[in-house]
C-alpha cells in the first residue's frame, strides 16, 4: 500500500500518502507551514507537542500470531459476481496440510458469508460458523504432512475485501466495477482462508462475470475467456444470479498463480476494461483502465518497464512473476495494492497532459513495483514487521527518483519523508505489537520513517556494501516469510558489521535525535568549533542516538568534509582550518533523521544559498535567511527563487520570503510570480498567502486565473483565502466552477474560503455545506468537509451536518467528517463518533474515530488557537523590529563610509553578539586567550576526528605553531 497522509512536500507524492488513511482535516498547507522547518529547528516545539500523543489507545493490546494445526497450500476460488445484489457466490476448494497430526478440527477466517455445504471429495463435512470463524470437523486427524482437499460452497455479501461500485442516485453515470482489496486481513470477507501474512500458497481464481467484462487476477490466464449460458454458484432455491443493466450473457476467466504467495495478495478486478500493452518482452507489462482513458494511462504507467529493469539490477533478482499488470479501479480505497503480478491502483492516478506538467504517478507506480520483490517475493511474517514490505517500497521510490531525475531529487525526497514522519501525531517503535487492528500500523512510521532508516543504513554502510546486503537478503529469503532479524542478519553477513546498535535505536526504539548545534570561530587559533547537544525528551525515547554525520567547510582552499560520530548526549568538535570558513554545514548530504536548531551568521547563509553543491545546504540556508529582513537576504532569496537549478530550493526560497513578511519581501514575491518551474510558482503562491494585503491578493488572482497548471491555480486559491481580502471571496466562488485533475482547484478554493471571518465566514460556511452533498465530486466533497471543520466553530447547523456525514456512503467522507469534528472540539460530537466507531467496518475510520474521541475529551482548541494566533502576531512584530534594526545598521554603515566601527573590523559583527561559550549559540567569547578545548595534534588524514576520552578532555597548552590544515583539533564529550 502507499503511505499515509502528509502535508504537501510535493503534490505527486503527498496525494498517494493522503489517499491511504489517517487523513486529517489539516491536510492543507497550514500543516506544512507549522512543520516545514522542523529540519532546521523551527518546528521542533510543535513536532514535540504532536509526539506527546500516544500511539496505543485505550483497549489496545499486544498481538501475536495464533497457533496453527493446518496450513493452506493451494486454494481454488470459483465465483460468480452477482453485481445487482453485490454478492459473491461460489466454491472455494482449499488444499490443507496437517502440521501436527493431532487435530481433526479446521478453523478458517470467514466473515460476511453464508456457507451452505462443505465436502471432502464426495463426503459432506460437519461445520459451524460464528461471526468471523468457520469451524470444520474432519472425519479423522490427518497425519503431519498429509494433505486434504475441502470444498466450501458459500454466498458472501461482503462489507470489506471485495467492493462493487456503480451508478446510484448521486452518481448515475458511474460505470459498474468490482475489485478486491485484501491487505491487511480482508480477503476472508469474500472467500474462506487463514487470513494472515504468514504462510504461502498457490492460487486459482475462476471468475464468471457479465459477458462484456474482463476479469483480471494473479498469475497467467489458463484459457481464453469462454461464454456461459448460466453462471455457477446458483442459490439452492434455483434463483438465478443477477446481471447488471444492459448485460445478457456471461464469460468465465481462469487465472492461475502457480508460484506461492501470501493470501492477502490474491486479487480479482472485473469491469468493462480497455487493455493497453506497454511491453511484451522480457516481461509482459500492461494496464487496464476505463475505455477512453488509454492516453492518460500511458502517462501514469509509462515508466513501469524502466522501473522493473532498475529494480532487477539493484536487487539481483529477475522480475519474479508471470506478468506485471496494473488495473486503474474507480473508488479504490487505497492508492494502490501490490497483488502479485496484478497491482490495483486508484484511477485517480490517470491524468491529462496539463496535470503532467507538475504531477507524476511515478511515486505510486514505483512503490507498487518494488513490492513485487519486497512484500510479495519476500513477505513479512506478521504485520508488526510490515516495514520490511512498506519501508522498502518507500525507500526504493526515492531510489527511482535518483535514477530517473538525479541526486537532488533523491535527497529532497528523503528529507520529505523525514518531515512526514516528524509530523506524525505520536512516536512509536517501527516494530510495534500493541494495536487494535493491523491497519493501525500502516502509518508514517511504517512507511516514511522506515524509508529514511534504509537511507541512513545506506549512508552508514556505503553504497557497495549496502546493495551487497540487499542482494544477500533477497537471495537468502526469497519465497519466504521474513522478520526484522532476518534482514539484520543478512546485512551483517554481507558487510561484517555488527548492526545491533542501529536496529535497536531505529527499529525497536521510538523517536529521533533533537539537536542543538552551535558554531564559533577562533581567529587566533584558526579553529572552528561546533557544539552538538541532543535535547530530545527521553521518556520512551533513547537519551542518546548514535550516528555518523559529515560536517562540511568551504575555505580559501575549497570544500572539505570531516566525519564525526555522535555517541554522547553532548559533544564539542574542533577543527583546524587554513582560514575562516565561508560555509559550515552540519550533516552535509543528509545522513541522519533529526530535528536540528542551528542558527548561523548571515554571511555564512548568504554564501551557502548561492554556492553550496549540497541541495540540503541551500535549503537550510534559505530557511535560515527567513529570520533576516535585510536587503541582501531578500536579494539572495530572490536569486535562489529565480535561478537555482533545483525546484525544491526555489520553493523553499519562496517560503522564506513568505516568512519574512516585510514589504520588500512581498514586492520580491510579486516580481517572481512568473518563475518558470510550475512547482516553484506553487511555492510563490503558497508564500503570498502569508501576506494579508491587497497586493498579495491581486498577484494570487493572476496565478489563479492562469490556465497552465491545475496545481498552481489550486495553491493560489488556497492562499488567496489566507489574505482575507474581501475581493477574493467572489473569485474563489467562481473557481468552484473549474474542473481539474483530482478536483485540486475546487479543493484549493474551498480551503481558501475556509479562511474568511465575520459575515464572509457565514457565507463560506453555507457554500461549503452545499459542496458536502452526496453527488458532488468526491474529492471536492472531502475538501468541503475539511473546510467546515474550520468554519463551523460554535455553529449548531455545522455540527449537525458533520454528524450526519458520519453515516455517509463514502468512507472518506466519514473519515473527513471525523477529523472536522475533531477540529471543532465539540463535546456533543463524542456520542455520534462513538456510534461510528462501534459500527464502522473500515479500520482506518475506526482508528480516526477513537483518536477523535480522545482529542475532544482533552478539551476545545480555543486556547491553542489563541496561543497560535498570539505567537503569529509576536512573529510579525519581531520581523518588523528586525527590519527596522537592519535598516538602522545599513544607515550606520553608510554613515561610516564602509569603514570600521569602534574597533570592529568592517563586515564583522560586534563581539558581544558572539560571546557565548563553545558549545552554546553564538560561539567563543571575543578576546579569549585560549579556547575551552584547544587544538591537539592533527592526524595527516584530513577527515579524522579523535574520539574523546577521560584523558584527552583535559585542558592542554595550545600548540606553538598553527595546526596543519585539514585536521580535527579535538573533541570534547560529556554525558
N, C-alpha and C positions, 0 to 999 in steps of 0.2 A: 504494500500500500504506500501511497505517497505520505509525506509528512503532514503534521498538523499545522494549524493556523500560525501565522506570524504576521508582523506588520510588514508593509511593503519594503523589502530590500530592493526588489525588482519584480514588477508585476508578473512576469512569466514564471518565476519561482513561487512567489507568495500565493498565487492563485491555487496552485496544487496543494500547498500546505493548508490553505484556508478551506479547501473543499473536503477535507477528510473528517475533521471533528474538532471539538473544543473551540468552535468559533465563538468569538467574543463580540459583543456589541462595540467593542473598542477596536475593531479591525481598521478603523480609519487612520489617517496619518497622525492623529493626535497621539496614538500609541508610539509611533515612530519618533515623534518629537520628544517623548518622555525618555526613550531609551536609546536613541540613535548614537549617543556619545558615550555609551557605557564602556566602550573600549578605552576611552581616554579619561574616564573617571567621572564625567559629568552625570552619568546615570547611576552611579554606584548606590546612592541612598535609595532611590526608587527601586532599583533592582533588588536591594536587600530587603526592602519592605515587602515586595512580592514574594521573596523567598521565605518569608515568615509563615506563609500559608502552608498547612500540612498537605502532604500527598495522600496519606491514609485518612479516610473519613470514618466517622462512627459506624461500626458494624463490619468494616473491612477485616479480613482475616488472612492468615498465611495460606497459600495454595501450593499443593504438591500433586504430582501425577498419581493417579489411582493404580492400584494393583490390577493385573490382568490375568485371567485364566486362558483367554483366547486372543489371537491376533487375526486381522483380516488380511489375506494375501492377495485376493482379487475380488473385484466387485463388478457385476454386470447390471447396469441400470437401464431397464426398458420402460419408457414412459411415453404417454400421450399428453400433450398440453391442451387442457380444456380452457381456452382463453376467456370465453364469456364468464365462466364460473371462477376463474383464477385458481384452478386446481391442477394438480399433477396426479395422474392415475397410471399405475403400472406395477411392475415387479422388480425388486432388487434381489439378485442372486449373489450371496456372499460366500466366498471360499474361506472357511475358518481353519486356523491351525491351532491345535491344542498346545498350550505351553507347559502345563503342569501334569496333565493326565489324571488329575484328581477331582475334576468337576464335570457335571453334565448340565450346568446352568450357564447360559449365554446372556450377557447384558449388553444391549445396544442403545446408543443415544437415538431417540426417536420422538419428535415433537410436532405438534400441529398435524398429526397423522392418524388416520383410522385404518388399522390393519385388519384385513378380512380373512387371511389364511397364511400359514407358514408350512412349508413342506421341506423334507429332506428326501430328495428323489420323489417317489410317489407316496411317501409316508407322511401324513399330516402330523404336525407337532403341536404340543400344548404351549400356549403363551398367555401372557397378561401384559397390561400396559398401565403406567402411571402418566403423569403429565409430561415427563421428559424421558422416560426409560421404557424400553421394550424388553421383557423377560421371556426367554425361550427355554423350554425344558427339552433336553435331548434324551433319547431312549437309554443311553449309557454314557459313561465318561470315556471319551476317546483318549488313546494313549498319547503321551507327549510326542509332538512332531507329526501326528496324524492329522489329515485334513478332512473336512466335511463340507459339503455344499448345502446351504439352506436358501430357499426362495421365499421372499416376503412379498405378498400381494397387498397393495395399500392404495389409499387415496389421501393426498395431502392437500390441505388448504393453508398454505404456509403464510406466516406473518413475517418471516425473515428467510434468508437463504436463497429464495427464488422470488423474482418480482415480475409482475405483469403490469405493463404500462400501456396506455392507450387513451382514446378520446373520452371525455366526460363533459359535464355541464360547463366547467370552467375553461377547458381547452378542447373544443370539439374537433380541431384539425390535427390533433396529435396522433401519429400512427401507432398501431399495435406493435409492441415488442415484448419479449420475455428474455430475461437474463438472470444469471445466478451470481451470488457473492458469498463465498464460503469462509473466508477469514473473518474472525478468528475461529469460531466454533459454530458456524451457522448452516453447514451443509446438511446436518441431521434434520433440518426442518423440511427437506424435500426428498430425502432417502435415508433409511436407517444405516447407521455406521458407528464406529468408535471414533468420536469427533475430537481427536487430539492430534497435535502435530507429530507426536511420537509414532513411529511405525511407517512403513512404506508398502504400497500395494499397487498392482496394475489395475487398469480400469477400462470398462467399455461403457459408452453411452449410446443407446439406440433410441432415437427420439422421433416420434411421429408428430408432424407439425402440419399446419394448413398448407395446401397444395402449392401456393406461390412463394412460400417461405424457404429460407435457408437456415439450417441448424448447424452451429459450429461448436466443436468440443475439442478435447485434448487429443494429441497423437495424430494418426493418419486416418483417412477415410477408407474404410474396408471395402465398400461397394458404392456404386453410383446411387444417388437417392432414387427410390422407386415409388411410383404412385400406389396408393392403397384405397380400396373402396370403403373400408371402415377401419377405424383406429383400434389399437389394442387398448386394454385397460377399461372395458365396459364395467359399469356397475352390475352387481349381482342381479338387480331387478331387470336388467336389459336396457335400461335407459341409455341412450347414446351420448357420446361426448360432444360438446358443443363446438361449433366453428364461429369465428368472428364474422361480422357482416361482410358480404361480398365473396366469401370463400365457399367452395362447393366440393373440394377434394382434399386428399391428404398426401403427404410424402414422408418417407422414412429415411433417416440418415443414421449410418452405423459408423461410429468413431471408436478407434482402439488406441489406448495408451499402453503399450506393452513394455514400457520402462517404468520401474517403480517410482512412485512419488507419494507425497502426503495427501491425506484425504481431503483437506481443506482446499487443495488445488484443483479438484475436479470442477469442471465448468460446463455450462450449456448456455448458448445465446442463440435466439431464434427470432427472425423477423423477415420482412421483405428487404433484404440487404443487396447493395451493389458491391461486387468484389473487385478489387484492384490488385494486380500482382506487381510488386516493386522489383523483386529479383527472383530468379528461379534457381540459380546455382551460385555458390555451392550449397546455400541454404535457401529454401523456398521462403520468401518474405512477402506477405500480402496483408491487406486490411479489408475490412467490411464496414460500410457506412450506409446511411440513408441515401437512396438514389438522388442524384443532383448535387451531392457534396463531395464528389470524387476529387476535384481540384483542391478543395480545402483539406482533404485527407492527405494529398501529396505534400502540401506544405507542412502538415503536422508530423507525418511519419517518414518524410523523405530521407532523413539521416539514419534510419534504422540500420541499414546494411553496414554503413561505416562504423556505427557503434558496436555492432556484433564483431566485426573484424578487430577493432581495437581491444575489446574485452577478451577475445580468443588469445591475442598476443600477450596481454597482461596477466591473464590467469593461467596460461599454459595448458589450456584445455579447449578442444574444439566445441563449438556450439552443441549442446548435448541432446537436443530433441529433434523430432521429425520435421518440424516446420517452425516458423515464427509468424503467428497471426495476431493482428490487433483488431479488436472489434470496438467501434465507437457506438456506445449504447446511450440512449436518451435517459435522462433522470438517474443515471448511475450514481450510487450513493457515496462513492469514493472518487478520487482522481483516476485511479487505475488499480487493477488487481492482476497479479503475476501468475495466473493459472498456467501450468506447464504447457508451453507451445502455443497458448491461445490467451493472450492478455486481453482483459476487458478494460476499456477506458471510457471516461465520460465523453460524450460527443461535443462537449464544450471545448475540447482541445482542437476541434476543427476550426479554422479561422481563415478569413479572406486576406487579400493582398494588403489592404490598409492595415489590418491588425499586425501583419507580418513585419511591418516596419520596425516595431519595438516590442513585439511579443514572440515568444518561442515556445513550442511544445517540447523542446529538447530535454528539459529537466524531467518531465514526466516520462517521456519515451525512454530516456537513458535509465531512469530509476527502475522501471519495469523490466528493461532488457537485462540489467545486471542481475535481477532476481532469477533469471533463467539458470544462473550458476549459484549465486548466494541467496538461498531461500528455497530453490526448487531442487537443484542437484545436491547441495548441502542444505539441510533444513534443521533449524533449531529444534531440539528435543522437546522443549516446553517454552511457553511464552515469556517467562522471566528472562530467558536468554534470547529474546527476539531481536536484540541489537545485532546478532550475527546475521540476521536477514536484513533488517531495515537500516542499520548503521552502515553496512557495507554498500547497500544500494544508494544511500545518500552520499557517501563519500565518493563513490565512483561516478555519480553525476558530475561532481566537481572536476574529476579527472577528465571526463569528456570535455568539459569547458576548456580545460588546459590544452587538451589535444586539438580541439576544434577552433578555439578562439585565442588561446595564448595564456601565458603565465599570469598576467594581471587579472584575467577573468577568473582563473582558478583561485588565486589568493583572495580576491574580493568575495568570491562565493563562499569560501571557507569562513572568512570573517563575518559574512552574513549569517551563516549557520550558527556561529558563536553568539551573535546578537539575538538570534531567535531563541536559543536556549536560555540566555541570560534573562530574557523577558518572560520565561516560564514563571507561573504563579507559585511554584514550590521548588524545593530541592529534594532529590531522591537519588539513591544509587541507580546506576543503569541496570544492574541485575537486582530486581526487586520482586519479592514474593507476596507482599501484602497488598491485596487489591480486592475489589468486589467482583468484577468480571475482567477477563483478559484485555478487553478493548481499552480499559483504563490505562494500560501500559503504553498504548500507542500515542506517545506524546513527544514533546521536543527533546526529551532525554533519549528516548529510544532511537530517534531519527537524527536530529541536529547535533546534539552533544556527542552521540556515538560517532557521527561522521567526522566531527572535529577531533575526537580522540584518535581515530585512524590517521588523520593528517598529522597529529602530534607524534604518533608512532613512526610514521614515515620520516619525519624530521629527526627524531631521536636516532633511528637506525641508519638513515641514509637510503637513497633510492634503491641501489642494487640489493642490499640486504633485505629491505622491506619487500620488494617484489619477489625475491627468492623465498621469503617466508610465505607470501600469499600463494605462490605456486606449490610450495610444500603442503600447505594446509589443504589446498584443493586436491592434490593427488592422494593425500592420506585419507581424506574423509569424503570424497565424492560418493554419492549414492548412499549416504548415511545421515543419521541424526547427530547433531553436534551440540556441545555445551561450551561455555567460555573456556574452561581449562584445556579443551582440545585445541583451540586457536592459540592460546598462550604456549602450549607445548610445541606446536609447530613453529612458532616464532623463535623460541629458544633453541630448538634443534637446528633451525636454518641459520641462526646467527651466532650461536654460542653465548648469547647474552642471558643473564638472569633478569626476568621481567616481573618478578613478584611485586616490586615497589610500584611499577607502572600500573599494573592491573588492580592492585589494591587501592590506590588512590583515585584512579579514574573510572574504574568499572564497579568496584564493590563499595566505594565510598561516595558520599554526596558532595556537591559543591565544586568550587574552583577557587584559586587564589584571588584575593582582592589586594592590589598592590599600591603602595605609596612610594613613588620614585622621586628622588631629588638629585640635582646636579650642581656642582660647583667647579670652578677652575682656579687653580693656584698658578699665577703667572710666574712667580719666582721659581717654583719647583717644576714648572711646565708639566703639571699633573692634573688630569680630570678625575673627579671623584663622583661616583654615583652611589647614593644610598637607596637600598631596596628593602621595604618593610612589608610583610604580609599582615593585613589588618582584618581578615575575614573573621566573622563570629564563628567560634569553634564548636558551638553546640550542634553536634551531629555532623560536623564537617572537620576534616583534618586541620589541625592548628598550623601545620607546615606542609606545603606542597613541594615536592622535589621536582626540579625542572632544569633543563638546559636552555639557555637563551643566548642570542647573539646581540652584542652592543656594537653599533657601527659609529665610526667617526669619519669626518672628512676634514683633512688639514691641507696645508700647502703641498704636501706630498701625495695627496689623493685619498682615496677611501680605504679604510682598514676595518676589519671586523674582529672583535675579541669575544670568545665564547666563555661564558661563566656558568657556574652551577649554583642553583638555589637549593640549599639544604637546611637552612635555619629560618627562624621567624624574621630575623633581621640581618642584613649584610651591608658592608661598606666596601665598594670596589674602587680601587685607584689605578689609573692608567697613565704611564709616562707617554707623552706625545711630543712631536717636534715643535708644535706651536698650538696656539689656541684653536680648538676645532670650530669649523663653520657649521657643522652638523653633528648632532648627537641623537642617535636613535636607539631606544630600548626595545628589545625583541625585534630586531630587524628581520624581515622575512616572515614574521608571524609563526612562531613555534609553540606558543603557549596560549591556551584558553584562559582568559583572565578578564578582570577589570583592572584598570590602572589609572591612577591620578598622577600625572607627570606634567607639571607646568614648566615650560621652557621660556627663556628670554625671547623677546620678539625678534631679535636679529637672527637667532637660530631658526625660528619658524619661517621667516621671510626667505632665508636661503633654502630651507628644506622644501618648501612647497614648489619651488621652481627647479631644483636641481637633483632631488633625491630620485634615484632609479627605482627605489622600492615603492610600490604603489601604496602600501600601508603607511609609509613615511609621509608621502604627500598628503594623504587623507588626514593623518594625525596633525600635520601642520595646518591644514585647512580648519580643522576643529579647534586647534589652539588659537588661531587668529580670530576666531569668533569672539574671543574675550578682549579684542583690541578694536578701538574705534578710529584709530589714526588713519590718515590718508594713505600712508604707504601700505598698511594692512589691507585696506579696501582695494587698493590698486593691485596688490598681489593676488587677492582672491578673484578679482575681475579677470586678470590674465589667466589664472588657472581655469576659471569657468569657461573662457572663450577659446583657450589654446591647448589645454592639457590633452595629451594623446589618448587618455582613457576616460570614458564617460563617467565612471564611478568617482573619479576625482572631481570632475566637473560638477556632479550632483552635490558632493559634499562641500565644495566651494560655494555653491548657491545656498545651501542650507546655512553655512556660516554667515553669509551676508544677511540671511533672514534672521539670524540670532542677534546680530549686531544692532539692528533696529534703529539706525540713525538715518537722517535724511540723505546723507551721502550714500549709505549702503542701499537705500531704496532706489535712489537715482541710478545706481550701478545695476541693480537687478532689472530695472525697466529698460536700460540700454542693452541688456543681454537677452531679451525675450526672443531674439531671432537666432540664438545659438543653434548650430546645425544639428547636432545629435538629438533625436527626439527624447531620449531618456534624460539628457541634460536639460532640455526645455521643461520636462516634467519637474526636474529639480528647481528650476527657476519659478515655475508655477507654484510649487509647494512653498518655497521661501516667501513669495509675495503674500501668502496668506498670513504671515506674521505681522503684517502692517495693516492696521485698521484705518486706512486712509483712502481717500477718493482716488489718488493717483495709482495706488496699487490695484484698486478695483477696476479702473479703466484698462490697465495693462492686462489684467486677468480676463476681462471681457474680450480683448483682442485674441488671446490664446484660446479661449473657449469657442470663439466664432470660427477659428481655423478648422478646416475640414481635412487636414493632412493626417492627423494621428488621433485615434479614439482616446488613447491614454493621456495625451497632453490635454485634450479637452476635458477629460474626466478629472484630472488633478486640478485644472484651472477652475472647474465648477466647485469642487470641494473647497478650494482656497478662497474663491470669491465670497462664499458664505462667511468664512472666518473674518473677512474685512468688515462685515456687518454694515456695509454701506447700503442704504435703502434702495438705491437704483439697481443694485444687483439682484434684488428679490425677483422681479419680473423676468430678468434674464435667465435666472435659474428655473423658474417655472416653465419658460419657453423651452429650455434644454430638455425637459422631461419628454418632449415630443421627438427626440432624436434617437434613432436606432443605433446600436453599436455592438461590437463583439462583447459577449458576456454582460451586456447591459451596463458597461462601465460608465458611460456618460450619464445615464439616468441615476446610477448609483452615486456618482460624484455630485450631481445636482441635489439629490436627496440629502446627502451628507452635508452639503453646503447650506441647504435650507434649515438643517437642524441647529445651525449656529446662531440664528436670529433670536432676538429677545423682544419683550414687550408685545405690542399688537401684531407685529410681523411673526412673532413666535406662535401666536394663536393661529394665524393663517397657515403657517408652515405645518403646524400640527394637524390641521384639517386636511391639507394636501397629502401629507404622509399617511394619514389614516386611510384615505381613499386608495392609495397605492398599495396598501396591505391586503386589498381584497383578492380573494381567490379568483384566478383568471388573468390577473396581471402577470407580466413576465416574471418568472421565478426569482431571478437574481435581483430584479428591481424591487420585488416584494421584500426580499431579505434586507435590502438597504433601507427600505421604508420602515420596517420593524425596528431596525437599529436606530433610525432617526427618532422614533417615538421614545426610545429609552433616554434620549437627551432632551426631548421637547415636552415630555409628559409629567414632569415633576409636579406633584400636588394636584394633578388633574384626574378626576374620577373617571371621566369618559375614556381617557387613555389607558388607565389601569384596567378598566373593563374590557377594552378592545384587546389589549395584550393578553389578558386572561383567556378571552375567547380563542385567541390564536394558539393556546396550549393544546387545543383539540384539532388543529388544522390537519388536513390530509397529507401535507408535505412535511417530511420530518425536519427539514432545515428551517421551515417557518416556525415549528415548535422550538427548535434549538435557539433561533434568534429571539423568539419571544421570552424564553427563559433568561437570556442574557440582558435583554432590555428591562425586564422586571428586576433583575439584579442591579442594574444601574439606578433604577428608581428607589431601591431600598425600601419598598413599601411593605410593612408587615402583613397587610391584608393579602399579599400575593403568596404567602407561605403555604396556606392550605391548598390552593389550586395547583401550585408547583408540586406539593407532596402527592396530590392525586395523580399528577402526570408521572411522577417517579414510580408510583405503585403500579401503573398500568402500561407504561411505555415498554416497547419491545426493543428499541434501539439502545444499545448500551451507552453510546455517546451522549444521547439525550438524558439518560438516567444519571450519568456522571455529572453532567452540567446542572441538572436539577438539584442533585444533592449538594453540590458546591454552592448553588444559589441560595438554598435554604440556610446554609451556614453563614454566608455573607450577609444576608438580610438580617438574620438574628443578631449579627455583630453590630448592627445599627445603621442608621441612614448615613449617607456620604456627605451631608451638608457641611460638616466641619472639615472633611478632607477637601471638598471643593473650594471652600473658603480659604483654606491654607494654600491650596494650589494657586488660586487667584491672587492672594496676597503676595505669594512668592513671585508670581509673574510681574506684579506691579513693582516689587522691590528690584527685580532684574532690570526692568525698564528704567527705573530711577538710577540704578547703578551704571547702566550703559550711558545714560545721559551725563552722569558725573565723569565717567571715563572719557567721554567725548570732549567735555569741557577741559579736563586735565590735559588730554593730548594736544588740544589746540593751544592751551597756555604754554605747554612745553615747546611747541613748534614756534610760538611767538618769541619765547626766550632764546631759542636757537638763532632766530633771525636777528634779534637784538644784539646777541653776542657775535654776530657776524660769522658764525660757524666755528668760532674758536673754542677755547677750553673754559669750563665753568669752575671757578673756585677750586682749583686743584684736581679736577676730574678731567681725564682725557676726553677729547671730543669724541662723541659717539658712544661713550660708555655710560653706564648707569651709576648714580651715586652709591657710595659704599654702603650706606645704610640700608639700601634695598637688597643687598646680597649678603647681609650679615648673619646668616644662620649657621649653625654648626654643621659639619659634614654629616650627611645622612638625613638632614632636615631640609625643608624647602628654602631655597634662597642661596645655598652654598656656604662656603667658608667665610669667616669674617675677614674683611679687608684689613691688611696690615698685620695679620697673624705672622709670627716669626716662623712657625712650623705648622705643618698640617697635623690634625689629630692622628692620622695614620700616614707617616712619611713614606716615600717611595723606598722599596727594597731593591736588592739586586735583581736585574732583569734577565730573564732567560733569553737566549738567542732566538727561540721560537716566538714569533710575533704574537700569536694568539693565546699564549699560555698565561693562565692566571693561577697563582699559587694558593692552594686552599689554606684556610685559617686553621691554626691550632692554638693551644694554650700558650705555647712558646712564642709563636710569631705575632701574636696580637699585642704584645707589649710595645711601648714606645722604643724606637731605635733612632740613633742620630741620623740626620739627613746626610746623604752621600755628598762628598766634596765636589764631585763633578756631576753634571747632568746625566740622568739615566738615559740609557740608549733608547732611541725611538722604537716604537712598535711593541713595547713590552708592557705588562701589567705590573704596577709597582707593588701592590699588596691587596689583601682582602682582610677586612675585619668583620667577624661574625659574632653574634650573640643570640641566645635564645630569648 
